[in-house]
Amino acid sequence: MFLPDLGKYTVPVLGAYAVALLLILILTVQSLIRAARIKRDLAETEERRKHHD
């Protein structure tokens, strides 16, 4: 992996990258969980609607 010489800024820059990647990961997981919940709720609603028609 290519890592440029950041000198005295190595730790803050790599820390910022780590925080950014962590936030992206958290948001992605939250979105996937929410999408699964909404899909399940929609399927339940559609199933209830079938039985009432």
N, CA, C and O atoms as a Tripos MOL2 file, in Angstrom:
@<TRIPOS>MOLECULE
protein
  212   211    53     0     0
PROTEIN
NO_CHARGES

@<TRIPOS>ATOM
      1 N           0.8430   -1.1730    0.0000 N.3       1 MET1
      2 CA          0.0000    0.0000    0.0000 C.3       1 MET1
      3 C           0.8900    1.2380    0.0000 C.2       1 MET1
      4 O           1.9020    1.2850    0.7000 O.2       1 MET1
      5 N           0.5150    2.2140   -0.7700 N.am      2 PHE2
      6 CA          1.2770    3.4570   -0.8670 C.3       2 PHE2
      7 C           0.8180    4.4170    0.2110 C.2       2 PHE2
      8 O          -0.3570    4.7780    0.2670 O.2       2 PHE2
      9 N           1.7280    4.8280    1.0580 N.am      3 LEU3
     10 CA          1.4080    5.7810    2.1130 C.3       3 LEU3
     11 C           2.3850    6.9390    2.0120 C.2       3 LEU3
     12 O           3.5770    6.7690    2.2660 O.2       3 LEU3
     13 N           1.8880    8.1220    1.6400 N.am      4 PRO4
     14 CA          2.7950    9.2620    1.5220 C.3       4 PRO4
     15 C           3.3700    9.6580    2.8790 C.2       4 PRO4
     16 O           2.7660    9.3970    3.9200 O.2       4 PRO4
     17 N           4.5130   10.2740    2.8560 N.am      5 ASP5
     18 CA          5.1410   10.7470    4.0860 C.3       5 ASP5
     19 C           4.3820   11.9820    4.5750 C.2       5 ASP5
     20 O           4.4260   13.0390    3.9460 O.2       5 ASP5
     21 N           3.7020   11.8390    5.6790 N.am      6 LEU6
     22 CA          2.8950   12.9320    6.2180 C.3       6 LEU6
     23 C           3.6050   13.6650    7.3530 C.2       6 LEU6
     24 O           3.0830   14.6340    7.9040 O.2       6 LEU6
     25 N           4.7840   13.1940    7.6880 N.am      7 GLY7
     26 CA          5.5540   13.8540    8.7330 C.3       7 GLY7
     27 C           4.8260   13.8630   10.0560 C.2       7 GLY7
     28 O           4.2940   12.8410   10.4900 O.2       7 GLY7
     29 N           4.8020   15.0100   10.6920 N.am      8 LYS8
     30 CA          4.1810   15.1110   12.0150 C.3       8 LYS8
     31 C           2.6610   15.0190   11.9640 C.2       8 LYS8
     32 O           2.0140   14.9490   13.0090 O.2       8 LYS8
     33 N           2.0830   15.0200   10.7650 N.am      9 TYR9
     34 CA          0.6230   14.9540   10.6260 C.3       9 TYR9
     35 C           0.1090   13.5320   10.3830 C.2       9 TYR9
     36 O          -1.0830   13.3380   10.1430 O.2       9 TYR9
     37 N           0.9930   12.5470   10.4450 N.am     10 THR10
     38 CA          0.5980   11.1700   10.1640 C.3      10 THR10
     39 C          -0.5450   10.7030   11.0670 C.2      10 THR10
     40 O          -1.5510   10.1900   10.5780 O.2      10 THR10
     41 N          -0.3960   10.8740   12.3590 N.am     11 VAL11
     42 CA         -1.4110   10.3870   13.3050 C.3      11 VAL11
     43 C          -2.7480   11.1080   13.1150 C.2      11 VAL11
     44 O          -3.7790   10.4390   13.0380 O.2      11 VAL11
     45 N          -2.7780   12.4410   13.0350 N.am     12 PRO12
     46 CA         -4.0840   13.0970   12.8390 C.3      12 PRO12
     47 C          -4.7460   12.7330   11.5110 C.2      12 PRO12
     48 O          -5.9640   12.5570   11.4570 O.2      12 PRO12
     49 N          -3.9650   12.6180   10.4510 N.am     13 VAL13
     50 CA         -4.5480   12.2910    9.1390 C.3      13 VAL13
     51 C          -5.0890   10.8700    9.1440 C.2      13 VAL13
     52 O          -6.2140   10.6340    8.7020 O.2      13 VAL13
     53 N          -4.3000    9.9200    9.6390 N.am     14 LEU14
     54 CA         -4.7800    8.5370    9.6780 C.3      14 LEU14
     55 C          -5.9540    8.3960   10.6460 C.2      14 LEU14
     56 O          -6.8560    7.5910   10.4130 O.2      14 LEU14
     57 N          -5.9490    9.1670   11.7170 N.am     15 GLY15
     58 CA         -7.0860    9.1560   12.6370 C.3      15 GLY15
     59 C          -8.3500    9.6780   11.9730 C.2      15 GLY15
     60 O          -9.4370    9.1350   12.1680 O.2      15 GLY15
     61 N          -8.1960   10.7330   11.1890 N.am     16 ALA16
     62 CA         -9.3490   11.2840   10.4740 C.3      16 ALA16
     63 C          -9.8920   10.2780    9.4630 C.2      16 ALA16
     64 O         -11.1050   10.1300    9.3170 O.2      16 ALA16
     65 N          -8.9900    9.5870    8.7660 N.am     17 TYR17
     66 CA         -9.4340    8.5420    7.8310 C.3      17 TYR17
     67 C         -10.1670    7.4350    8.5750 C.2      17 TYR17
     68 O         -11.2010    6.9550    8.1100 O.2      17 TYR17
     69 N          -9.6450    7.0280    9.7240 N.am     18 ALA18
     70 CA        -10.2790    5.9640   10.4970 C.3      18 ALA18
     71 C         -11.6790    6.3850   10.9550 C.2      18 ALA18
     72 O         -12.6230    5.6000   10.8610 O.2      18 ALA18
     73 N         -11.8160    7.6080   11.4450 N.am     19 VAL19
     74 CA        -13.1240    8.1030   11.8840 C.3      19 VAL19
     75 C         -14.0910    8.1590   10.7020 C.2      19 VAL19
     76 O         -15.2490    7.7600   10.8260 O.2      19 VAL19
     77 N         -13.6200    8.6510    9.5640 N.am     20 ALA20
     78 CA        -14.4830    8.7390    8.3770 C.3      20 ALA20
     79 C         -14.9460    7.3550    7.9350 C.2      20 ALA20
     80 O         -16.1220    7.1640    7.6280 O.2      20 ALA20
     81 N         -14.0360    6.3970    7.9020 N.am     21 LEU21
     82 CA        -14.4130    5.0350    7.5030 C.3      21 LEU21
     83 C         -15.3890    4.4160    8.5010 C.2      21 LEU21
     84 O         -16.3250    3.7160    8.1120 O.2      21 LEU21
     85 N         -15.1660    4.6760    9.7830 N.am     22 LEU22
     86 CA        -16.0760    4.1580   10.7970 C.3      22 LEU22
     87 C         -17.4760    4.7500   10.6370 C.2      22 LEU22
     88 O         -18.4680    4.0270   10.7290 O.2      22 LEU22
     89 N         -17.5590    6.0450   10.4000 N.am     23 LEU23
     90 CA        -18.8640    6.6810   10.1990 C.3      23 LEU23
     91 C         -19.5700    6.1450    8.9590 C.2      23 LEU23
     92 O         -20.7780    5.9110    8.9800 O.2      23 LEU23
     93 N         -18.8210    5.9510    7.8860 N.am     24 ILE24
     94 CA        -19.4030    5.3840    6.6700 C.3      24 ILE24
     95 C         -19.9320    3.9860    6.9480 C.2      24 ILE24
     96 O         -21.0260    3.6340    6.5050 O.2      24 ILE24
     97 N         -19.1630    3.1890    7.6790 N.am     25 LEU25
     98 CA        -19.5920    1.8330    8.0160 C.3      25 LEU25
     99 C         -20.8560    1.8560    8.8710 C.2      25 LEU25
    100 O         -21.7870    1.0920    8.6170 O.2      25 LEU25
    101 N         -20.8970    2.7140    9.8710 N.am     26 ILE26
    102 CA        -22.0700    2.8140   10.7510 C.3      26 ILE26
    103 C         -23.3030    3.2270    9.9510 C.2      26 ILE26
    104 O         -24.3710    2.6360   10.1140 O.2      26 ILE26
    105 N         -23.1670    4.2260    9.0990 N.am     27 LEU27
    106 CA        -24.3090    4.6850    8.3020 C.3      27 LEU27
    107 C         -24.7870    3.6050    7.3330 C.2      27 LEU27
    108 O         -25.9890    3.4610    7.1070 O.2      27 LEU27
    109 N         -23.8580    2.8550    6.7650 N.am     28 THR28
    110 CA        -24.2270    1.7790    5.8450 C.3      28 THR28
    111 C         -24.9950    0.6830    6.5710 C.2      28 THR28
    112 O         -26.0240    0.2130    6.0860 O.2      28 THR28
    113 N         -24.4950    0.2810    7.7240 N.am     29 VAL29
    114 CA        -25.1750   -0.7640    8.5000 C.3      29 VAL29
    115 C         -26.5550   -0.2860    8.9410 C.2      29 VAL29
    116 O         -27.5270   -1.0350    8.8500 O.2      29 VAL29
    117 N         -26.6490    0.9550    9.4170 N.am     30 GLN30
    118 CA        -27.9560    1.4990    9.8140 C.3      30 GLN30
    119 C         -28.9280    1.4930    8.6420 C.2      30 GLN30
    120 O         -30.0980    1.1480    8.8060 O.2      30 GLN30
    121 N         -28.4500    1.8720    7.4630 N.am     31 SER31
    122 CA        -29.3140    1.9140    6.2820 C.3      31 SER31
    123 C         -29.7960    0.5150    5.9070 C.2      31 SER31
    124 O         -30.9620    0.3330    5.5590 O.2      31 SER31
    125 N         -28.9150   -0.4610    5.9770 N.am     32 LEU32
    126 CA        -29.2970   -1.8330    5.6460 C.3      32 LEU32
    127 C         -30.3050   -2.3880    6.6480 C.2      32 LEU32
    128 O         -31.2550   -3.0710    6.2650 O.2      32 LEU32
    129 N         -30.0990   -2.0960    7.9220 N.am     33 ILE33
    130 CA        -31.0430   -2.5500    8.9440 C.3      33 ILE33
    131 C         -32.4060   -1.8890    8.7440 C.2      33 ILE33
    132 O         -33.4410   -2.5490    8.8370 O.2      33 ILE33
    133 N         -32.4010   -0.5990    8.4730 N.am     34 ARG34
    134 CA        -33.6630    0.1220    8.2590 C.3      34 ARG34
    135 C         -34.3880   -0.3980    7.0230 C.2      34 ARG34
    136 O         -35.6070   -0.5690    7.0390 O.2      34 ARG34
    137 N         -33.6370   -0.6490    5.9530 N.am     35 ALA35
    138 CA        -34.2460   -1.1620    4.7220 C.3      35 ALA35
    139 C         -34.8820   -2.5250    4.9620 C.2      35 ALA35
    140 O         -35.9730   -2.7970    4.4600 O.2      35 ALA35
    141 N         -34.2140   -3.3780    5.7190 N.am     36 ALA36
    142 CA        -34.7660   -4.7020    6.0140 C.3      36 ALA36
    143 C         -36.0430   -4.5810    6.8460 C.2      36 ALA36
    144 O         -37.0120   -5.3030    6.6110 O.2      36 ALA36
    145 N         -36.0410   -3.6630    7.8210 N.am     37 ARG37
    146 CA        -37.2260   -3.4690    8.6600 C.3      37 ARG37
    147 C         -38.3970   -2.9460    7.8340 C.2      37 ARG37
    148 O         -39.5250   -3.4130    7.9870 O.2      37 ARG37
    149 N         -38.1330   -1.9900    6.9710 N.am     38 ILE38
    150 CA        -39.1970   -1.4230    6.1400 C.3      38 ILE38
    151 C         -39.7310   -2.4710    5.1690 C.2      38 ILE38
    152 O         -40.9370   -2.5420    4.9300 O.2      38 ILE38
    153 N         -38.8430   -3.2780    4.6140 N.am     39 LYS39
    154 CA        -39.2740   -4.3430    3.6940 C.3      39 LYS39
    155 C         -40.1680   -5.3390    4.4180 C.2      39 LYS39
    156 O         -41.1880   -5.7700    3.8810 O.2      39 LYS39
    157 N         -39.7820   -5.7040    5.6420 N.am     40 ARG40
    158 CA        -40.5960   -6.6360    6.4420 C.3      40 ARG40
    159 C         -41.9500   -6.0240    6.7740 C.2      40 ARG40
    160 O         -42.9800   -6.6870    6.6520 O.2      40 ARG40
    161 N         -41.9510   -4.7610    7.1950 N.am     41 ASP41
    162 CA        -43.2090   -4.0920    7.5220 C.3      41 ASP41
    163 C         -44.1260   -3.9920    6.3100 C.2      41 ASP41
    164 O         -45.3370   -4.1820    6.4260 O.2      41 ASP41
    165 N         -43.5590   -3.6990    5.1670 N.am     42 LEU42
    166 CA        -44.3560   -3.6080    3.9490 C.3      42 LEU42
    167 C         -44.9620   -4.9570    3.5880 C.2      42 LEU42
    168 O         -46.1290   -5.0340    3.2040 O.2      42 LEU42
    169 N         -44.1730   -6.0150    3.7100 N.am     43 ALA43
    170 CA        -44.6820   -7.3550    3.4040 C.3      43 ALA43
    171 C         -45.8270   -7.7130    4.3600 C.2      43 ALA43
    172 O         -46.8320   -8.2850    3.9370 O.2      43 ALA43
    173 N         -45.6760   -7.3790    5.6430 N.am     44 GLU44
    174 CA        -46.7470   -7.6560    6.6070 C.3      44 GLU44
    175 C         -48.0030   -6.8590    6.2710 C.2      44 GLU44
    176 O         -49.1130   -7.3860    6.3520 O.2      44 GLU44
    177 N         -47.8380   -5.6030    5.8970 N.am     45 THR45
    178 CA        -48.9770   -4.7630    5.5410 C.3      45 THR45
    179 C         -49.6820   -5.2990    4.3050 C.2      45 THR45
    180 O         -50.9110   -5.3490    4.2590 O.2      45 THR45
    181 N         -48.9130   -5.6970    3.3100 N.am     46 GLU46
    182 CA        -49.5180   -6.2510    2.0910 C.3      46 GLU46
    183 C         -50.2450   -7.5490    2.3860 C.2      46 GLU46
    184 O         -51.3040   -7.8040    1.8120 O.2      46 GLU46
    185 N         -49.6950   -8.3810    3.2760 N.am     47 GLU47
    186 CA        -50.3320   -9.6400    3.6250 C.3      47 GLU47
    187 C         -51.6530   -9.3820    4.3580 C.2      47 GLU47
    188 O         -52.6510  -10.0510    4.0880 O.2      47 GLU47
    189 N         -51.6620   -8.4320    5.2700 N.am     48 ARG48
    190 CA        -52.9060   -8.0860    5.9680 C.3      48 ARG48
    191 C         -53.9540   -7.5700    4.9930 C.2      48 ARG48
    192 O         -55.1400   -7.8760    5.1160 O.2      48 ARG48
    193 N         -53.5050   -6.7910    4.0300 N.am     49 ARG49
    194 CA        -54.4240   -6.2280    3.0500 C.3      49 ARG49
    195 C         -55.0550   -7.3030    2.1810 C.2      49 ARG49
    196 O         -56.2230   -7.1980    1.8090 O.2      49 ARG49
    197 N         -54.2850   -8.3380    1.8570 N.am     50 LYS50
    198 CA        -54.8280   -9.4600    1.0710 C.3      50 LYS50
    199 C         -55.9630  -10.1340    1.8120 C.2      50 LYS50
    200 O         -56.9790  -10.4900    1.2150 O.2      50 LYS50
    201 N         -55.7930  -10.3100    3.1130 N.am     51 HIS51
    202 CA        -56.7950  -11.0150    3.9060 C.3      51 HIS51
    203 C         -58.0410  -10.1740    4.1430 C.2      51 HIS51
    204 O         -59.0920  -10.7290    4.4650 O.2      51 HIS51
    205 N         -57.9620   -8.8670    3.9980 N.am     52 HIS52
    206 CA        -59.1230   -8.0140    4.2150 C.3      52 HIS52
    207 C         -59.9060   -7.7470    2.9290 C.2      52 HIS52
    208 O         -61.0220   -7.2300    2.9880 O.2      52 HIS52
    209 N         -59.3520   -8.0840    1.7890 N.am     53 ASP53
    210 CA        -60.0570   -7.8310    0.5090 C.3      53 ASP53
    211 C         -61.0590   -8.8920    0.1680 C.2      53 ASP53
    212 O         -61.7170   -8.8090   -0.8680 O.2      53 ASP53
@<TRIPOS>BOND
     1     1     2 1
     2     2     3 1
     3     3     4 2
     4     3     5 am
     5     5     6 1
     6     6     7 1
     7     7     8 2
     8     7     9 am
     9     9    10 1
    10    10    11 1
    11    11    12 2
    12    11    13 am
    13    13    14 1
    14    14    15 1
    15    15    16 2
    16    15    17 am
    17    17    18 1
    18    18    19 1
    19    19    20 2
    20    19    21 am
    21    21    22 1
    22    22    23 1
    23    23    24 2
    24    23    25 am
    25    25    26 1
    26    26    27 1
    27    27    28 2
    28    27    29 am
    29    29    30 1
    30    30    31 1
    31    31    32 2
    32    31    33 am
    33    33    34 1
    34    34    35 1
    35    35    36 2
    36    35    37 am
    37    37    38 1
    38    38    39 1
    39    39    40 2
    40    39    41 am
    41    41    42 1
    42    42    43 1
    43    43    44 2
    44    43    45 am
    45    45    46 1
    46    46    47 1
    47    47    48 2
    48    47    49 am
    49    49    50 1
    50    50    51 1
    51    51    52 2
    52    51    53 am
    53    53    54 1
    54    54    55 1
    55    55    56 2
    56    55    57 am
    57    57    58 1
    58    58    59 1
    59    59    60 2
    60    59    61 am
    61    61    62 1
    62    62    63 1
    63    63    64 2
    64    63    65 am
    65    65    66 1
    66    66    67 1
    67    67    68 2
    68    67    69 am
    69    69    70 1
    70    70    71 1
    71    71    72 2
    72    71    73 am
    73    73    74 1
    74    74    75 1
    75    75    76 2
    76    75    77 am
    77    77    78 1
    78    78    79 1
    79    79    80 2
    80    79    81 am
    81    81    82 1
    82    82    83 1
    83    83    84 2
    84    83    85 am
    85    85    86 1
    86    86    87 1
    87    87    88 2
    88    87    89 am
    89    89    90 1
    90    90    91 1
    91    91    92 2
    92    91    93 am
    93    93    94 1
    94    94    95 1
    95    95    96 2
    96    95    97 am
    97    97    98 1
    98    98    99 1
    99    99   100 2
   100    99   101 am
   101   101   102 1
   102   102   103 1
   103   103   104 2
   104   103   105 am
   105   105   106 1
   106   106   107 1
   107   107   108 2
   108   107   109 am
   109   109   110 1
   110   110   111 1
   111   111   112 2
   112   111   113 am
   113   113   114 1
   114   114   115 1
   115   115   116 2
   116   115   117 am
   117   117   118 1
   118   118   119 1
   119   119   120 2
   120   119   121 am
   121   121   122 1
   122   122   123 1
   123   123   124 2
   124   123   125 am
   125   125   126 1
   126   126   127 1
   127   127   128 2
   128   127   129 am
   129   129   130 1
   130   130   131 1
   131   131   132 2
   132   131   133 am
   133   133   134 1
   134   134   135 1
   135   135   136 2
   136   135   137 am
   137   137   138 1
   138   138   139 1
   139   139   140 2
   140   139   141 am
   141   141   142 1
   142   142   143 1
   143   143   144 2
   144   143   145 am
   145   145   146 1
   146   146   147 1
   147   147   148 2
   148   147   149 am
   149   149   150 1
   150   150   151 1
   151   151   152 2
   152   151   153 am
   153   153   154 1
   154   154   155 1
   155   155   156 2
   156   155   157 am
   157   157   158 1
   158   158   159 1
   159   159   160 2
   160   159   161 am
   161   161   162 1
   162   162   163 1
   163   163   164 2
   164   163   165 am
   165   165   166 1
   166   166   167 1
   167   167   168 2
   168   167   169 am
   169   169   170 1
   170   170   171 1
   171   171   172 2
   172   171   173 am
   173   173   174 1
   174   174   175 1
   175   175   176 2
   176   175   177 am
   177   177   178 1
   178   178   179 1
   179   179   180 2
   180   179   181 am
   181   181   182 1
   182   182   183 1
   183   183   184 2
   184   183   185 am
   185   185   186 1
   186   186   187 1
   187   187   188 2
   188   187   189 am
   189   189   190 1
   190   190   191 1
   191   191   192 2
   192   191   193 am
   193   193   194 1
   194   194   195 1
   195   195   196 2
   196   195   197 am
   197   197   198 1
   198   198   199 1
   199   199   200 2
   200   199   201 am
   201   201   202 1
   202   202   203 1
   203   203   204 2
   204   203   205 am
   205   205   206 1
   206   206   207 1
   207   207   208 2
   208   207   209 am
   209   209   210 1
   210   210   211 1
   211   211   212 2
@<TRIPOS>SUBSTRUCTURE
     1 MET1         2 RESIDUE 1 A MET
     2 PHE2         6 RESIDUE 1 A PHE
     3 LEU3        10 RESIDUE 1 A LEU
     4 PRO4        14 RESIDUE 1 A PRO
     5 ASP5        18 RESIDUE 1 A ASP
     6 LEU6        22 RESIDUE 1 A LEU
     7 GLY7        26 RESIDUE 1 A GLY
     8 LYS8        30 RESIDUE 1 A LYS
     9 TYR9        34 RESIDUE 1 A TYR
    10 THR10       38 RESIDUE 1 A THR
    11 VAL11       42 RESIDUE 1 A VAL
    12 PRO12       46 RESIDUE 1 A PRO
    13 VAL13       50 RESIDUE 1 A VAL
    14 LEU14       54 RESIDUE 1 A LEU
    15 GLY15       58 RESIDUE 1 A GLY
    16 ALA16       62 RESIDUE 1 A ALA
    17 TYR17       66 RESIDUE 1 A TYR
    18 ALA18       70 RESIDUE 1 A ALA
    19 VAL19       74 RESIDUE 1 A VAL
    20 ALA20       78 RESIDUE 1 A ALA
    21 LEU21       82 RESIDUE 1 A LEU
    22 LEU22       86 RESIDUE 1 A LEU
    23 LEU23       90 RESIDUE 1 A LEU
    24 ILE24       94 RESIDUE 1 A ILE
    25 LEU25       98 RESIDUE 1 A LEU
    26 ILE26      102 RESIDUE 1 A ILE
    27 LEU27      106 RESIDUE 1 A LEU
    28 THR28      110 RESIDUE 1 A THR
    29 VAL29      114 RESIDUE 1 A VAL
    30 GLN30      118 RESIDUE 1 A GLN
    31 SER31      122 RESIDUE 1 A SER
    32 LEU32      126 RESIDUE 1 A LEU
    33 ILE33      130 RESIDUE 1 A ILE
    34 ARG34      134 RESIDUE 1 A ARG
    35 ALA35      138 RESIDUE 1 A ALA
    36 ALA36      142 RESIDUE 1 A ALA
    37 ARG37      146 RESIDUE 1 A ARG
    38 ILE38      150 RESIDUE 1 A ILE
    39 LYS39      154 RESIDUE 1 A LYS
    40 ARG40      158 RESIDUE 1 A ARG
    41 ASP41      162 RESIDUE 1 A ASP
    42 LEU42      166 RESIDUE 1 A LEU
    43 ALA43      170 RESIDUE 1 A ALA
    44 GLU44      174 RESIDUE 1 A GLU
    45 THR45      178 RESIDUE 1 A THR
    46 GLU46      182 RESIDUE 1 A GLU
    47 GLU47      186 RESIDUE 1 A GLU
    48 ARG48      190 RESIDUE 1 A ARG
    49 ARG49      194 RESIDUE 1 A ARG
    50 LYS50      198 RESIDUE 1 A LYS
    51 HIS51      202 RESIDUE 1 A HIS
    52 HIS52      206 RESIDUE 1 A HIS
    53 ASP53      210 RESIDUE 1 A ASP
